[in-house]
Structures are given as structure tokens and as C-alpha cells.
Amino acid sequence: MSAPAVTPEPLHLVIGEEELLVERAVKASLDAARLADPQTELSKVRVTDLTPPELIELVSPSLFAEGRVIVLEAAQEAGKEIAEAIGAYCKAPSEGVVLVVVHSGGGRGKLAKELPDALRKAGAKVTTCGKLSKGGEREAFVKEEFRRAGGRVDPAGLAALIETVGSDLRELAAAASQLVADTGGQVDEQAVRRYHRGRAEVTGFVVAEKAVTGDRAGALEALRWALQTGVPHVLIADALADAVRTIARVMAGGRADPFALAGQLGMPPWKVKKALAQSRGWEPEGLAEAMNLVARLNADVKGVAADGGYALERAVLRLILVRRGR
């Protein structure tokens, strides 16, 4: 039998907590293995469900030389024995087996924390899947999604899509793909508004925008509609916190040119301009109270409050009051 045209990397480290990126990295490892052997089988197991003998059995060469991809999930939770077994295997991986270790980057114990370094030293292919917490990172991700789908989006369309869909990467990726399919590939703000009409009315971003600009009736209406349509409490709370923090950062920058301020703050210019407009009516004292309020709200919607919906409504009303200096 001739050797395969493509020999897959035997060790892969997928490190980070962004679920969509982790899933894609694992799939890429499987796709690469199946280029060498289309019959390659995939097995996934959490390290906490695995013993060292079971690991040895999983990664032992097949009698019939079938290719295998073994994915060890949540490796940051590995105990001492299984972490040692993974580290030992990485020093001499089996032929025909691809081991993919998925690790958050943290770790429960010393050896679990050291696993990424052990894989790197063993020559593992590393894919980083960290959270895209900055606006610029999400924008770059969305632009790349349009390119992957064979299309392009202009700056106004990009801003509208993020405002409408939110910050969830899975939803943004799906929306980009759908927009390219529906428009032929050239996406602008008008296309986003047309294909996502109504979505903005039920996102946390619209609730936040109305709250920080003092629109009491509009904020409450948007909040109640969002809750009725199932928008998670935590996403609304995150949007409120993001709006308040953005206003605070922009106000601290003084009266600088929006484009210059965008560069200093690492924000897109459209977001700076929007925050500058929203900052009218806010005083430093009220903004300080608003910062404390959204911090408490974050805990409330994650289980501290008995009723997350009520906590959100109370927070929205209080934000509007502190904006007015009450």
C-alpha cells in the first residue's frame, strides 16, 4: 500500500474558550486527517471521563490501519494521572492517530495548567480560540465571514449587522452567510436592514440605546418585547453594561476628534460617534452610579436576583433616573 499523499499532524492543541472557533478548529483537524484517509473515525471524550488505561487504548494503533482522530475535551480539568498520561503520550504519538487536545488555557491543577506547554514542546499544531471581546476583533471576524462566504460588506453594513444581531459569533457567522446568499455578495446597510427587519427591536443593544439616551417608554417597550421573544437576560445586561462603559470611556477622552479618539480607545469610529451623542445629558456622578448599577445587574441576572426580568426592568428605570441626575 502506498503512503498517503497527505500526512496529518499527529498532535493538535486547540486553546481558548470561544466555542464556535473551537468547533471549527476541531473540524479542521478532522478534515486534514480525512484528506489522508477518508475513512478516518472521530472520537470525543472529556478528560474527566477518561482513565490512563482508557487513553492508552484510544490512542493505540489500529490493527487494520484505519485513521483515527481522538479529541480530548476540557483538558484544563485533567487530574494528575490523566495529565501525566497525556504528557507521556505526546512525547511518542502513535502512527495513524491524530490527538486533538482542547484546553481553555487555565487549569484545575498544576499539571493541567502545564499541558499546553507540554504539547507545544512536543511540536503540536496550535490553534488559538480566545474570546473576541473587543469591537475591532468582532468586526474583523465578521469581515472574514463575508469573505469565507464569497462576499463583501461595507463599513455601514458591518456596523448595522453587529448592532442588529449582537455579539454572538455563531449568529454573526450565520447572518453573514445568509446575507451573501441572498444578495449576491455585495452587502450594505440597506441589505442588512431589509433582511433583518425586526431583529433590532428585540436585541439588548436597542434596549441599551434607549435607556442611556433617557427614552423611558421606548426602553421599557423594547425590554418587554425582548423578554417576550426570549432574548437571554444576560445578553440584555451585557448590552447595558457595554453602552455605559463605552460612554464613560468616550467622555473621559474629552472633546477629541472622533477618529483620533477611536484610535486611542481601540474602537471603531462609528461607535465613538454614537457614544458621543449618547453622552449628552450624562454627568460624571450619574455615570459612576450607572457603572455600579450595571455591575450589580450582571450578578443579578446570573442568579443573585430571584427574578432576572424584574432586575432588568428595575435597572433600566434606574439608569434613566441617574442620567437625569435623580
Phi, psi and chi 1 to 4 in degrees:
 res  aa     phi    psi   chi1   chi2   chi3   chi4
   1 MET       -  132.4 -177.6 -177.3  -65.3      -
   2 SER   -78.1  154.5   60.2      -      -      -
   3 ALA   -70.0  147.9      -      -      -      -
   4 PRO   -62.7  149.5   23.1  -32.9      -      -
   5 ALA   -65.8  -27.8      -      -      -      -
   6 VAL  -123.7  129.5  178.7      -      -      -
   7 THR  -107.7  114.5  -58.4      -      -      -
   8 PRO   -71.3  152.0   25.9  -33.3      -      -
   9 GLU   -62.6  133.7  -59.6  -84.0   -3.6      -
  10 PRO   -77.2  -22.6   27.6  -34.6      -      -
  11 LEU  -129.3  133.0  -61.9  173.6      -      -
  12 HIS  -131.6  135.5  -68.5 -115.2      -      -
  13 LEU  -114.4  119.1  169.5   63.3      -      -
  14 VAL  -109.3  110.8  178.3      -      -      -
  15 ILE  -121.7  128.2 -173.7  163.6      -      -
  16 GLY   138.4  177.1      -      -      -      -
  17 GLU  -121.7    7.0  -63.7 -178.7  -58.4      -
  18 GLU   -84.0  106.5 -170.2   60.5   70.9      -
  19 GLU   -56.7  -45.3  -70.8 -175.5    5.8      -
  20 LEU   -61.3  -44.2  175.7   63.2      -      -
  21 LEU   -66.5  -37.2  -58.8 -176.1      -      -
  22 VAL   -62.7  -46.4  168.1      -      -      -
  23 GLU   -59.0  -41.8  -71.3  174.2   12.9      -
  24 ARG   -67.2  -38.1  -72.6 -178.3  174.0 -178.9
  25 ALA   -65.0  -41.8      -      -      -      -
  26 VAL   -64.0  -42.8  170.7      -      -      -
  27 LYS   -63.5  -38.4 -176.4  178.1 -176.7  -58.9
  28 ALA   -62.8  -38.2      -      -      -      -
  29 SER   -64.3  -41.6  -61.7      -      -      -
  30 LEU   -66.7  -42.8  177.5   62.0      -      -
  31 ASP   -60.8  -41.1  -69.7  -15.5      -      -
  32 ALA   -63.9  -40.2      -      -      -      -
  33 ALA   -66.3  -36.9      -      -      -      -
  34 ARG   -76.2  -14.2  -75.4 -179.0  173.9  166.2
  35 LEU   -67.0  -33.8  -75.0  175.4      -      -
  36 ALA   -80.6  -38.8      -      -      -      -
  37 ASP  -145.4  102.5  179.6    0.2      -      -
  38 PRO   -59.2  -18.2  -24.1   34.9      -      -
  39 GLN   -92.0    8.6  -56.3  -55.3  -46.1      -
  40 THR   -55.2  132.9  -66.7      -      -      -
  41 GLU   -97.8  149.4  -64.4 -177.0   -7.4      -
  42 LEU  -111.6  132.2  173.1   67.9      -      -
  43 SER  -130.2  133.1  -61.8      -      -      -
  44 LYS  -121.2  138.5  -66.1 -176.7  178.3 -178.8
  45 VAL  -153.2  139.4   60.6      -      -      -
  46 ARG   -75.8  140.4  -71.1 -177.3   70.6   89.7
  47 VAL   -62.1  -27.9  -68.0      -      -      -
  48 THR   -72.4  -13.7   50.0      -      -      -
  49 ASP  -100.0   11.7  -63.1  -28.3      -      -
  50 LEU  -124.0  138.8 -165.1   61.4      -      -
  51 THR  -105.7  159.7   63.7      -      -      -
  52 PRO   -53.7  -44.6  -31.4   39.0      -      -
  53 PRO   -61.3  -37.9  -25.3   36.3      -      -
  54 GLU   -66.3  -36.4  -70.6  169.4  -21.8      -
  55 LEU   -63.2  -45.4  172.9   65.5      -      -
  56 ILE   -58.9  -40.6  -67.5  170.7      -      -
  57 GLU   -65.9  -41.0 -177.2  177.7  -11.1      -
  58 LEU   -61.9  -40.7  -87.8  175.1      -      -
  59 VAL   -98.2    7.1  -62.9      -      -      -
  60 SER   -73.6  144.0  -65.0      -      -      -
  61 PRO   -58.9  142.8  -21.8   32.5      -      -
  62 SER   -75.5  143.0  166.9      -      -      -
  63 LEU   -64.0  -29.2  -68.4  174.7      -      -
  64 PHE  -102.9   11.2  -58.0  100.3      -      -
  65 ALA    62.6   25.1      -      -      -      -
  66 GLU   -73.6  144.9  -62.5  112.0  -25.5      -
  67 GLY   -74.1  148.2      -      -      -      -
  68 ARG  -141.2  142.1  -79.8 -179.6  -67.2  160.8
  69 VAL  -116.0  119.4  172.8      -      -      -
  70 ILE  -107.7  120.4  -50.0  -60.2      -      -
  71 VAL  -107.1  117.5 -179.6      -      -      -
  72 LEU   -98.0  111.0  -59.1 -175.0      -      -
  73 GLU   -91.5  152.6  -61.1  177.9  -37.1      -
  74 ALA    54.0   47.6      -      -      -      -
  75 ALA   -65.1  -18.5      -      -      -      -
  76 GLN   -66.5  -14.8   69.9  -81.7   -1.3      -
  77 GLU   -95.0    5.3  -61.1  175.5    3.6      -
  78 ALA   -63.4  137.3      -      -      -      -
  79 GLY   -80.3  177.2      -      -      -      -
  80 LYS   -57.7  -48.4 -179.7  176.1 -178.6  -67.3
  81 GLU   -67.1  -46.1  -69.8 -175.6   -6.1      -
  82 ILE   -71.8  -33.2 -167.4   66.1      -      -
  83 ALA   -63.8  -41.5      -      -      -      -
  84 GLU   -64.4  -39.1  -72.7  177.8  -20.9      -
  85 ALA   -66.1  -40.0      -      -      -      -
  86 ILE   -64.7  -45.0  -64.6  169.3      -      -
  87 GLY   -60.6  -41.5      -      -      -      -
  88 ALA   -65.6  -41.7      -      -      -      -
  89 TYR   -62.5  -39.9  171.9   78.6      -      -
  90 CYS   -61.9  -23.1  -70.2      -      -      -
  91 LYS   -74.1  -21.5  -65.7  175.4 -178.1  177.4
  92 ALA  -149.6   72.9      -      -      -      -
  93 PRO   -66.2  151.7   20.8  -30.5      -      -
  94 SER   -78.6  147.1  -59.0      -      -      -
  95 GLU   -70.7  137.3 -174.1  175.2   -9.3      -
  96 GLY    84.6    0.5      -      -      -      -
  97 VAL  -118.6  132.6  176.2      -      -      -
  98 VAL  -109.8  120.2  173.7      -      -      -
  99 LEU  -103.0  122.4 -179.5   68.1      -      -
 100 VAL  -112.6  116.3 -178.0      -      -      -
 101 VAL  -104.2  116.9  178.3      -      -      -
 102 VAL   -98.8  121.7  179.8      -      -      -
 103 HIS  -137.2  136.6 -164.1  -68.2      -      -
 104 SER   -73.6  -22.0   69.7      -      -      -
 105 GLY   108.1  -16.4      -      -      -      -
 106 GLY   -98.6 -137.2      -      -      -      -
 107 GLY   162.5  143.7      -      -      -      -
 108 ARG   -79.2  -36.1 -172.1  174.8   65.5 -178.8
 109 GLY  -132.1  174.4      -      -      -      -
 110 LYS   -59.5  -47.5 -177.6  175.2 -177.1  -68.1
 111 LEU   -68.1  -35.2  -70.2  178.6      -      -
 112 ALA   -64.2  -40.8      -      -      -      -
 113 LYS   -66.0  -29.5  -69.3  178.2 -178.4  177.5
 114 GLU   -86.3   -8.3  -67.9  173.7   -9.9      -
 115 LEU   -57.0  -45.4  -91.3  177.8      -      -
 116 PRO   -56.8  -41.7  -28.1   36.9      -      -
 117 ASP   -65.1  -36.6  -75.8  -19.7      -      -
 118 ALA   -64.2  -40.3      -      -      -      -
 119 LEU   -69.1  -40.1  -87.4  108.7      -      -
 120 ARG   -61.2  -43.8  -70.5 -172.3 -179.6   98.1
 121 LYS   -64.2  -29.0  -71.1  177.1 -177.9  176.3
 122 ALA   -81.9   -1.1      -      -      -      -
 123 GLY    89.9   19.8      -      -      -      -
 124 ALA   -64.5  147.1      -      -      -      -
 125 LYS   -74.5  128.6  177.9 -179.5  177.9 -178.5
 126 VAL  -110.1  129.9 -179.5      -      -      -
 127 THR  -122.6  121.0  -54.9      -      -      -
 128 THR   -92.8  129.6  -58.0      -      -      -
 129 CYS  -129.2   49.7  -56.1      -      -      -
 130 GLY   -70.4  159.4      -      -      -      -
 131 LYS   -62.0  137.1  -70.8  -74.9 -173.8 -178.0
 132 LEU   -92.8   85.0  -55.0 -172.8      -      -
 133 SER   -89.2  -19.9   56.3      -      -      -
 134 LYS   -93.0  145.7  -63.0  179.6 -179.9  177.9
 135 GLY   -57.2  -41.0      -      -      -      -
 136 GLY   -62.7  -35.7      -      -      -      -
 137 GLU   -67.6  -41.4  -67.4  173.2  -25.6      -
 138 ARG   -66.1  -39.5  -80.1 -166.6  -67.6  -88.0
 139 GLU   -62.3  -43.6  -72.3 -172.6   -9.3      -
 140 ALA   -62.5  -39.9      -      -      -      -
 141 PHE   -60.9  -47.2  169.6   81.8      -      -
 142 VAL   -64.4  -41.9  175.7      -      -      -
 143 LYS   -58.4  -42.7  -73.6  179.3 -177.2  177.4
 144 GLU   -65.7  -35.9 -179.9   59.3   29.1      -
 145 GLU   -62.8  -40.3  -71.9  -55.7  -60.0      -
 146 PHE   -63.5  -41.3  -83.5  100.4      -      -
 147 ARG   -64.3  -41.9  -77.8 -166.8  -73.0  -91.9
 148 ARG   -59.4  -36.0  -77.9  165.6   59.7  103.2
 149 ALA   -83.9   -4.4      -      -      -      -
 150 GLY    90.2   21.9      -      -      -      -
 151 GLY  -131.9 -173.5      -      -      -      -
 152 ARG  -141.4  153.8  -64.0 -178.0   64.7 -177.2
 153 VAL  -130.9  138.0   61.1      -      -      -
 154 ASP   -83.9  166.5   66.5   14.8      -      -
 155 PRO   -56.0  -40.9  -28.1   36.8      -      -
 156 ALA   -66.8  -38.9      -      -      -      -
 157 GLY   -66.3  -38.7      -      -      -      -
 158 LEU   -62.3  -47.0  176.6   63.6      -      -
 159 ALA   -62.7  -41.6      -      -      -      -
 160 ALA   -64.9  -38.5      -      -      -      -
 161 LEU   -66.4  -44.7 -176.5   62.1      -      -
 162 ILE   -65.6  -39.8  -66.7  174.3      -      -
 163 GLU   -64.3  -39.2  177.7 -175.6   -7.8      -
 164 THR   -78.5  -45.5  -58.7      -      -      -
 165 VAL   -87.3  -34.9  174.9      -      -      -
 166 GLY   105.9 -159.1      -      -      -      -
 167 SER  -105.3   -0.4   59.2      -      -      -
 168 ASP   -70.4  120.5 -176.5   85.1      -      -
 169 LEU   -64.3  -36.7  -63.9 -165.6      -      -
 170 ARG   -63.4  -43.5 -160.7 -180.0  -59.3  -82.8
 171 GLU   -68.2  -39.2  -69.9 -167.4   16.8      -
 172 LEU   -64.0  -42.1  -73.3  167.9      -      -
 173 ALA   -63.6  -43.9      -      -      -      -
 174 ALA   -64.4  -41.0      -      -      -      -
 175 ALA   -65.2  -42.3      -      -      -      -
 176 ALA   -61.4  -45.6      -      -      -      -
 177 SER   -61.8  -43.3  176.8      -      -      -
 178 GLN   -65.7  -41.5 -171.9   62.5   50.4      -
 179 LEU   -63.5  -41.0  -81.5  162.9      -      -
 180 VAL   -62.7  -43.0  170.0      -      -      -
 181 ALA   -64.6  -36.1      -      -      -      -
 182 ASP   -85.2  -22.1  -70.7  -17.8      -      -
 183 THR  -109.2  -10.4   64.3      -      -      -
 184 GLY    90.1   -0.4      -      -      -      -
 185 GLY   116.8  -21.0      -      -      -      -
 186 GLN  -100.8  106.8  -61.2  -59.3  -46.5      -
 187 VAL  -111.1  128.2 -179.7      -      -      -
 188 ASP  -125.9 -177.6   56.2   15.0      -      -
 189 GLU   -60.9  -39.6 -178.3  178.1    3.0      -
 190 GLN   -60.1  -40.8 -175.9  179.0    0.1      -
 191 ALA   -64.8  -41.9      -      -      -      -
 192 VAL   -62.5  -47.7  172.8      -      -      -
 193 ARG   -63.0  -37.5  -59.2  -63.2 -175.4 -166.3
 194 ARG   -68.6  -44.6 -177.8  168.4   65.4 -110.0
 195 TYR   -84.1  -13.5  -74.1   96.8      -      -
 196 HIS  -122.2   28.1  -70.3  -86.8      -      -
 197 ARG   -59.0  128.0 -173.3  175.7  -68.3  119.0
 198 GLY    98.5  -26.8      -      -      -      -
 199 ARG   -63.9  -39.7  -81.3  -69.6  -59.2  -87.5
 200 ALA   -62.5  -26.3      -      -      -      -
 201 GLU   -70.7  -15.7  -65.1  174.1    6.7      -
 202 VAL  -120.0   15.3  -63.3      -      -      -
 203 THR   -97.5  158.0   65.9      -      -      -
 204 GLY   -62.9  -27.4      -      -      -      -
 205 PHE   -64.8  -36.8  -68.5   99.3      -      -
 206 VAL   -72.2  -39.5  171.1      -      -      -
 207 VAL   -57.7  -46.2  177.0      -      -      -
 208 ALA   -64.3  -43.8      -      -      -      -
 209 GLU   -60.8  -42.7 -177.7  173.2   -7.8      -
 210 LYS   -70.4  -35.0  -67.5 -177.0 -179.7  -63.3
 211 ALA   -68.1  -46.7      -      -      -      -
 212 VAL   -75.1  -13.8  -62.8      -      -      -
 213 THR   -98.1    3.6   54.1      -      -      -
 214 GLY    83.9   14.1      -      -      -      -
 215 ASP   -84.9   86.8 -176.8   -5.0      -      -
 216 ARG   -61.3  -52.5 -175.1  179.9 -172.6  -82.5
 217 ALA   -63.3  -44.0      -      -      -      -
 218 GLY   -65.2  -39.9      -      -      -      -
 219 ALA   -65.1  -43.9      -      -      -      -
 220 LEU   -67.6  -39.8  -70.8  176.4      -      -
 221 GLU   -63.3  -46.6  179.9 -176.6    1.4      -
 222 ALA   -63.0  -40.8      -      -      -      -
 223 LEU   -63.1  -47.4  174.1   61.6      -      -
 224 ARG   -65.3  -37.1  -72.6  163.0 -174.2  164.7
 225 TRP   -67.7  -40.6 -177.3 -115.8      -      -
 226 ALA   -61.6  -43.4      -      -      -      -
 227 LEU   -66.1  -38.6  -66.1  174.7      -      -
 228 GLN   -65.7  -33.6  -75.4  178.1    4.9      -
 229 THR   -90.6    5.7   53.4      -      -      -
 230 GLY    88.9   17.3      -      -      -      -
 231 VAL   -65.4  126.0  178.3      -      -      -
 232 PRO   -58.2  140.6  -24.7   35.2      -      -
 233 HIS   -54.3  -41.1  -65.3  167.1      -      -
 234 VAL   -66.0  -31.8   68.8      -      -      -
 235 LEU   -70.2  -36.7  -66.6 -174.2      -      -
 236 ILE   -67.9  -43.5  -58.4  173.0      -      -
 237 ALA   -61.7  -40.8      -      -      -      -
 238 ASP   -63.2  -39.8  -75.6  -11.3      -      -
 239 ALA   -66.0  -40.5      -      -      -      -
 240 LEU   -62.3  -44.7  -72.2  165.8      -      -
 241 ALA   -63.6  -42.4      -      -      -      -
 242 ASP   -62.6  -41.6 -179.6   70.3      -      -
 243 ALA   -63.7  -44.9      -      -      -      -
 244 VAL   -66.4  -45.0  170.0      -      -      -
 245 ARG   -65.2  -38.3  -70.4  168.7 -172.2  153.3
 246 THR   -64.2  -43.4  -59.4      -      -      -
 247 ILE   -60.6  -43.3  -69.5  171.4      -      -
 248 ALA   -61.6  -43.4      -      -      -      -
 249 ARG   -66.3  -41.5  -67.8 -179.8   67.2 -165.6
 250 VAL   -68.3  -41.4  168.7      -      -      -
 251 MET   -63.3  -36.4  -75.7 -179.4   65.7      -
 252 ALA   -66.4  -21.6      -      -      -      -
 253 GLY   -80.3   -5.0      -      -      -      -
 254 GLY    74.8 -148.5      -      -      -      -
 255 ARG  -100.7   34.8  -62.5 -179.2  176.7  -85.5
 256 ALA   -66.7  159.0      -      -      -      -
 257 ASP   -58.7  134.8  174.4   76.2      -      -
 258 PRO   -54.2  -39.0  -26.7   34.9      -      -
 259 PHE   -70.4  -38.8  -71.2   93.1      -      -
 260 ALA   -66.6  -41.3      -      -      -      -
 261 LEU   -65.0  -37.8 -164.6   53.9      -      -
 262 ALA   -59.1  -41.6      -      -      -      -
 263 GLY   -66.2  -39.8      -      -      -      -
 264 GLN   -66.1  -38.3  -66.2  170.6   19.6      -
 265 LEU   -92.5   -9.2  -60.8  177.2      -      -
 266 GLY    70.4   33.0      -      -      -      -
 267 MET  -116.5  155.1  -66.7 -177.9 -171.9      -
 268 PRO   -68.7  146.3   21.5  -30.9      -      -
 269 PRO   -55.7  -37.5  -27.2   35.7      -      -
 270 TRP   -61.9  -35.5   66.8  -95.7      -      -
 271 LYS   -72.2  -36.3 -169.5  169.2 -173.9  177.9
 272 VAL   -64.2  -46.5  172.0      -      -      -
 273 LYS   -60.3  -41.7  -70.3 -179.5  179.9  178.4
 274 LYS   -64.5  -43.6 -169.5  172.5 -170.1  176.5
 275 ALA   -67.0  -35.6      -      -      -      -
 276 LEU   -61.6  -41.5  -77.0  169.5      -      -
 277 ALA   -67.0  -40.2      -      -      -      -
 278 GLN   -70.0  -23.1  -67.4  172.1  -16.9      -
 279 SER   -74.0  -15.2   68.0      -      -      -
 280 ARG   -63.9  128.4  -61.8 -171.8 -172.8  101.3
 281 GLY    99.8  -11.7      -      -      -      -
 282 TRP   -93.9  138.9  -78.7   96.7      -      -
 283 GLU  -111.6  154.5  -63.7  -65.7  -23.6      -
 284 PRO   -53.6  -39.8  -27.4   35.6      -      -
 285 GLU   -64.5  -45.4  -63.5   78.2    9.4      -
 286 GLY   -64.9  -37.1      -      -      -      -
 287 LEU   -67.6  -37.0 -160.2   52.4      -      -
 288 ALA   -63.0  -41.7      -      -      -      -
 289 GLU   -66.4  -37.8 -176.3  175.3  -16.9      -
 290 ALA   -63.4  -37.7      -      -      -      -
 291 MET   -62.2  -43.4  -66.5  -79.7  -76.3      -
 292 ASN   -65.3  -37.6  -71.0  -31.8      -      -
 293 LEU   -63.8  -46.8 -169.5  153.8      -      -
 294 VAL   -71.0  -26.3  -66.0      -      -      -
 295 ALA   -67.5  -42.7      -      -      -      -
 296 ARG   -66.1  -38.2  -69.0 -165.3  -59.5  -89.4
 297 LEU   -61.3  -37.9  178.0   62.5      -      -
 298 ASN   -56.6  -43.0 -178.8  -92.5      -      -
 299 ALA   -70.1  -39.1      -      -      -      -
 300 ASP   -59.2  -46.6  -75.2  -16.7      -      -
 301 VAL   -76.9   -9.6  -63.3      -      -      -
 302 LYS   -99.9   16.1  -69.3  179.5  178.8  177.0
 303 GLY   124.9  -13.5      -      -      -      -
 304 VAL   -69.4  -43.2  172.0      -      -      -
 305 ALA   -82.6  146.2      -      -      -      -
 306 ALA   -69.1  -32.0      -      -      -      -
 307 ASP  -131.8  104.8 -174.2  -26.2      -      -
 308 GLY   -63.4  -37.0      -      -      -      -
 309 GLY   -64.1  -42.8      -      -      -      -
 310 TYR   -65.5  -39.3  174.4   71.2      -      -
 311 ALA   -62.1  -38.3      -      -      -      -
 312 LEU   -65.8  -45.4  -77.9  165.5      -      -
 313 GLU   -63.2  -42.8 -176.0  167.6  -33.4      -
 314 ARG   -62.7  -40.3 -175.5  179.0   58.3 -170.7
 315 ALA   -66.3  -41.7      -      -      -      -
 316 VAL   -61.6  -45.6  164.7      -      -      -
 317 LEU   -63.2  -40.5  -70.6  171.6      -      -
 318 ARG   -68.1  -38.2 -174.1   60.6 -168.1  158.6
 319 LEU   -58.6  -43.5  -85.1  176.7      -      -
 320 ILE   -64.8  -37.3  -66.4  167.6      -      -
 321 LEU   -68.4  -44.6  -73.0  174.2      -      -
 322 VAL   -70.3  -26.9  -61.7      -      -      -
 323 ARG   -62.9  -35.1  178.3 -177.1  178.3  -86.7
 324 ARG   -86.2    3.9  -64.2  171.4  179.6  169.1
 325 GLY    79.4   24.5      -      -      -      -
 326 ARG  -104.9      -  -61.4 -179.9 -173.0  175.0
